[in-house]
Amino acid sequence: MSTKLIHIVFFIFFLSVGNSIVYSQNEKKSSTVTLSSSELLKPKDSTKNDSIKKKKVFIEGIVKRKAKDYEKLDQRKKQLTLYNEAELYYQDYEIKSGIIVLDYEKNEIYAGRLKDSTGKYIQYPYFKQGETVIEPDSIRYNTKTGKAKIWNTKTKQGEMLINAEISKRENDSVIFFKKAKFTTSENLEDPEYYFLAYKSKFVPKKKFVTGLTHMFIYNVPTPIGVPFAFFPMTDKNTSGVIIPTPGQSNDRGYFLQNGGYYFALSDYYDLAILGDYYTNGSYALRAESMYAKKYKFNGNIQFRYENQVFGEKGFPDYSRTNLYNIQWSHSQDSKASANSRFTASVNFGSSKYFRQSINIINAGSNMNNTMSSSISYSKTIPSTPLINFSLAVTHNQNTNTQVVNLTLPTFSASVDRIFPFVKQDALKKGIIDNINFQYNLKGDNRISTTEDLMFTSGMFKNALAGISHSIPISTNFKLFKYFSVTSSVNYSENWVFNTFNKFYNPATSKVESIRVNGFDSFRTYGFSSSIGTTIYGTYTFKETNRIQAIRHLMRPSISYGYTPSFKQYYDTYLDANGNPVDFSRFDGTLYAAPGIGISNAIGFALNNSLEAKIKDENSSKGESKKIFLLNQFNFSTNYNFAAESFKLAPIRFSGGTQLFDNKLGLNFGATFDPYDLDANGSRIDEYSISNGNGLVRMTSANISMNYNLSSTDFGGDNNKEKDKAKTQNIQNGGREDDLFGRGADLSNNNQTLFDNKNKAGQSELYKFKIPWDLRLAYSLTFSNDRKEKEITTNSLMMSGNIDLAVKWKMGFSSGYDFANKGLSYTQLRFERDLESWRMSFSIVPVGIYNYWNFFIGIKSSMLKDIKWEKRKLPDPRLR
């Protein structure tokens, strides 16, 4: 009876525990159990009004746990033990480990690893609280105070990986490390480099502060070290100092480059102020800002100024040059507005900036002779008919002549086509129903000046302004079912605010022009019509042939245009011999002068294309595909009945095609003149065939070829990301490809030749998958205008990249000018991917742009100031 009484007492005790479940050590089944009450693990007291204050139990929420082998609850020690693949979830943290011990009396959790049968440690602890993840050897954590002691901590904070022998966590916001290794290497177990901090303090999402720190490369200590270090660990932009790069230049002395301050102004925009200083007195300043608002707009703006000093003051070779450049790129999201759009693309500054800049070496920009800008706003008014208007400011600058053309601004408006003889939404059939007209308005204020006169009153001296109105009336219809006819009448009225009066000045023996300010106008009109059709011709082969059919598509057309003479807008002056000379006061105005002669011309054009239908060898169903043999093959000319001489215009021929699966682009063209030349090589109004010199005479011809080939054409991964380094090259006026070399921004040497592809493929060393690409461009121009039979252009350009080894890449850009017999711009590029580091070397061995640049540094943006670079820049005075 006493034994049964003991069993009953124990049975009542375990029922009072709540809804917890206890498993013996022989239980192998995995389970998930919830401890859900503050009365957990505590028997109920029948005395409700006890004078003794109850002890508060630590559990303040739902606890979920799981273990593969067993869960052991020890009421005497107040401990819960989870063994083998143990998991514990409580409040905002989770723990996974080989063994977990929960001491609910001391408010502590212990997690540790296990040993397998070979003695190897397995099932290392995994601790996560919020976004913080720690993977140590073992951890002891107090759930009430937030304090923890961690052995062999492994954690990742942003780009930084941290491994510390012992870590002490004071609370949720402060962690102390002893002998902490921190690196950006992806292999924390065996990093290629790391920094060893003997004592450090970490504040999550704020900062990482260290004491004495040394750098190790492959576990070999280096003399590189600092007494203390500070790393911001926030996921938001943070203002801070940008450390300059020291060095020495042959012609400017010692320097500090690309130092300054970064301002994290807001989540939408930022600002970086950078500068260079040279001991010979040269300096440079740069301001860069990026801005963006989701679903609204994004852009960037840059301002660069350089004061370059050459030689020593007082010596003949001394010179001082001021250069500047402004770039602004703004794009509006398509979702921002359905009826309006604002865009900006600005590249404005000194003509010699990209040729003589201290920090930018961009062959594409150097060889480009123009800089251009455009800022525009357009809006559509959703009415019937639609009304469109736009406002634009443009800039065009020739970097050789330093002539600058500005429009400040250009305003244009148009009303959509109106069909007056057809009801709304009705079908338009016939010549009457298709009659339509528009109204177009354009106002311009153009300034043509030089770079020296910019931002002075002299730039407005030759400004031209005017407004143009045009009303085109047109219709189209079918004739005999197979011919399409289009006819139009165009009326335009042009208003100008200045004209020019010409006269012969006997004192200077020159014809002089006087600008007359004031409103004036002229009107022009003309008629044009064209008729055309489409002719198909198909030749079918036998079914056994790979080529199943060839189709020839021809589009012949005949056009007619008539424009009367507007002689009423012309006056005369007497030349030195007293002979009258016609001139128009509108010569040199914004819209030029109307024609004095009658134009009564008929034009002929024939456009051809040739395509083939072939069997697709890659199709399992035996399907066919179309390929173009000739994309275009066109002829055109016209005959002006009203011309006094040379009535037949030259015959122009052009063509183009794509070959070898569209990898070879071929374009060609020629011009043929039906008129003959005299003994002096001057054109005369006599047909060549009349003098026995053939039907026509070829005056010019050109051919250009572009060929792109890569290893992906023979199988492989063709998923390449767009090279971000090209963006700045294009914005500066350079090419998208690297035929003229890759641009180098020396203030940012983290540009890479490698694509951001899956790195797992890079380890396939013995599968003969060597990525490479090759581009060829050939151009030939023949000139025979006066029987000179001269090849004016004959050049071959080439560029390519190849992976020499798994993480070695080489690139080159070069070419040869056969006409001038010399090498074109030649550049060699080498790069080594050193896991967390990057090493690159580029050189231009010959020419006025010769330079070399060596760089080695850490890839991570957090540690990008840890680098070493050496360079020799070209002499800007030679460019």
C-alpha positions, 0 to 999 in steps of 0.5 A: 500500500505504501508503494502505491501511495508513493506512485500516486504522489509522484503521479500527482506531482507530474500532472501539476507540471503543466503541459511539459513532456519529459523523454527518457534517454532511450527516446530516439524520436525527434519532437517539438514541444511548447513551454507556454506558461509562467507556471512552467515546471512549478507545481501548483500551490493549494494555499492561495494567500501565502505570505511568502512572495513567489519567486518569478520564473524567467520564462516570459514567452513561448519556448520551442525545442527539438532534439534528435536523441533525447531531451532531459528535464532535471527538476532538481538542477532546474535544467533542460538538456537537448542532445544531438541536432538540438534546436531551441527557439525563444523570444527573438533568438534561435540556437542550433547545436550538438548539445544545448543546456537550458538552466531556467533558474540561473537564466542561462543557456549553454550550447556546445559541439559534439564529437563523432566516432573519429574524434572530430568535432561536429554540430557547431553552435549556431546562434542568431538574434535579430540579424546577428549570426554567430557560429562559435565553438561554444557559447554561454548566454544569460537570457535576462541580462543579455550577457554572453561568453563565446569561444572561437566566435565566427560572425559576419557583419556586412562585408566583414568576417570576424573570428575571435578566440574569446568574446564577451557580450555585455548586452545587446549593443556591446561585444568585446573581442580578444584576439579577433581576426577580421577579413573580407575573405570568403574563406574564414577558416583559411583566409588569404589575409586578415587583420589581428586585433588583440583587443577590440570592441564591436557595437552591432550596426554602428562601429568596430573599434580595435586596439593594436592591429597587425596585418597577416598574409597567409598567416605570415605577419607583416610590418603593416600595423596600426595602433588603433582602427575604426570601422563603421558597421552601419547599413546606412550611408555614413559621412567620413574622411576619404584617405588620399593616395600618396605618390610621386610624379616626374613633372609635378613632384610629390602628391596626395591624390583623391583625398577628401570627405564623403557626406551622407546627406540623406537616403536620397542623395549624397556628396563627395568632395575630393582633391589632389595636391602636387608640390609644384603647385598643381591641384585639382578639386572634384565634387560628385553626387548621386541621387535617386528616388524610387519610382521617380528619378535617379541621376548623378552630377560631377564637377571637376576643376584642375589647375595644372602647373608645368615647369618652374616659375621664371623659366621659359617652359613654365605654364599654367592651365585651368581645366574644368568639366561638368557632367550631369545625367538624369533619367525619369522613371517611366512610372513617374508620369504618363504624360510628361518626361524630364531628362538630362545628359550634360558633358560640358567643359574645357575642350582639352579636359579629357586629353590633359586631365590628371585623373582620367585616361580615356582614349575614346574621349581623347579621340572624340572631337565633340562634346554634347549636352541636352536637357529636355522637358516634354509633355503631352496634353491628352486632348482630341487631337493630342497636343505635344510640346517640349522645351530643350537646352542643347550644347555642342562643342568641337574640341579641336576648333573650340567652337561652342554651339548652344540653344538657349532654349528650343521650344517646339509644339505640335498638334496631332494629325487631324482628318477633317473629312472622316468621322471619329473612329471611322475607317479611313479609305480613299484619297479624300478620307485620308486627307490630314494636316498638322500644325508644328511650331518651333522656336530657337535661340541659338548662340555660336561662340568660342570657348574663350568667350563663354560666360562673357557678354561677347558670347551673345554677339552673334546670337540668332533667334526665330520662330518657324510655323509649318502646316503639312497637308498630306493624303495616301491611297491605293492605285490599281490595288498594287501601288501606294501613292502619297502626296503632300503640300507643305506650307511654312512661315519663318519669323526672324529677329535679325537680317543681314544687308550686304554691300561691296566696300571699295575701301576694303575691296571686300563684300561686307555684311551689316547685321540689321536687328528687327522683325522680318519673315518669309514664307515657303511652300512646296508639293511632293508625291511618290508612288511605290509598290512591292515585288516578290520573287521566290525560287524554290529548291528541291526538298533534299537541299538544305536551302529550301527557297530564296526570296528577292524583295524589291521596292521600286518607287518614283517621287516628284517634288516641286518648289517654286522660286522665292526670288521676292526675298532677294536683293542685289548689290554691285560688285567691284566690276559694277555687275549686279549680284543677288543676295538675300537678307535672310542669308546667315539667319536662323533658318537660312534663305529660301531658294532662288531657283525652281526645283522641279525634280523627279526621283528614282529609288530601288530598295532590295533585300534577299533572304533564304529559307534553310533547314534548321540543323538544331531543330528536332522537328526539322523546322526551317528558319529565315536568314538574310543574304542581303539586308539592303541593296539600294539605288537612288538618284533624281533628275531636276528639269528646272536646273540649268546644268547638271540636271541628273544627280549622282547615283548613290548605291548602298548595301549591307548584310550580316554573315556567320550567324550575324557575327560579321556585319558588312556595309558598303556603298558607292557614288557614281557620277554620270558627268565627265571631267575636263583636262584639269579635273573639273566637272563639266556638263557633259555625260561621260558616255558621250565622251566615250568614258563609260556610262558613269564614273565612280567618285567614291566608295567605302566598305566597313566590316565588324566581326565579333567572336567569343568562346561562348559562340562554341558553347558555354555560359553567355550570361554576361553582365554589362560592364559598368566601367563602360558607362563613364566611357560613353558619357565622356564621348567614348565608344561602348566597346574597347576598340580604342582601349578601356578608359581608366579613372585613376581615382577609382582603380576598382574597375575590373576586367572580370565578369560577375559570373559564378566563381564555381566555373572558374575552378574548372581548370582542366575542362579547356573552357577558356573564356575569350572574346575578339572584336575586329573592325575594318574600314576602307574609303576610296576617293576618285572625285577628280580622278585621283584614285586615292585610298583615304582611309584603310585601317584595321582595329582589333581588341580582345580579352582572354583568360590566361589561367583560372584567375588571370585575364589579359586584354589588348586593343590595337590596330594598324593604319595602312594609309598612313602606315602606322600603329593606332592606339595600342593598349595592353591590360592584365589582371589577377583575381587574388580572391579578396584582392585585385591586381591589375597592370595596363600600359600604352607602350607607344604614342603620345598617350603612352602611360602605365599603371599598376594597382594592387588592393583589397576589393571590399569597399570597406577596406579599399584604401588598403592598396598600393599603386604606381603609375607613369602618366603621359605628358598632357602638353603633347596632346 
